[in-house]
Amino acid sequence: MQVVSIVLTFIVIFCLITLASYYLISYFSSSSPEIDQNNNNLEGNSLNAALIDALYSTLPNEKFTKSLNETLHTAGFKVDIFQGEEVTVNFLKKLPSGYKLIILRMHSALAPNGQLYLFTAEPYSPGKYTQEQYFQIVKEAYANEDSQPVFAVNWGFIKRCMKGKFKGALVILMGCDGMQDPLIIKEILNQGAIGYIAWTGPVSLSHSDKAILHLIHALYIEKIPLPQAVEKINSEIGEDPNWGTILDYRASK
């Protein structure tokens, strides 16, 4: 009887593990069904760009937004602007596909394990996104010692919850240390991005705003190829005066 009891116990445990695994796989694989079911994408003949400005509520730059919008309109883009409290974890999950340019104006920082986390504008709550927090693809993050915590996402979130969102897009990350995590670079390119541009280390927001405006003009008005455009900005705008960092890029093969 003891042997039978042990066998039954193992069977029960195995079934529970199987059910849990099935639930988790189903959860992540269907993380953004609204977009697919409603054909909410931007594929078509028009050029579409997205400015995702998670810093708008705390560090807005209307001059940057206006200038960027005007430059891209001149280049033939339709520009969607998402600002401040709009930029949540669920927003990233539901981001439409089909953008040719995605600009991420958000804080970013390296965790102790070397993984880069992108800061949303959504206030942190321990009771939200519990599965994502458990797997550490979403976590609590602070922009500085005095700031309130927000949710931040890493490469694992992009892999599980943003499949296909970057297909055909040039992705520009304006925050710190964007080139320091090979995992997030690889995953963004794996998701179909044609290129990825970011800073080699810490960067001040004012310097990033200025450099990216000039970069967009070089790429889409002057029609300078990506490698030469990045080199031009690093030469003309220069390195960050506080940190000495520059822009770098990776292109899809």
Beta strands, then each sheet from edge to edge (+ up, - down):
strand 1: 47-53
strand 2: 77-83
strand 3: 101-105
strand 4: 108-110
strand 5: 116-123
strand 6: 138-141
strand 7: 150-153
strand 8: 170-173
strand 9: 195-199
strand 10: 247-251
sheet 1: 2+ 1+ 3+ 8+ 9+ 10-
sheet 2: 4+ 5- 7+ 6-
end
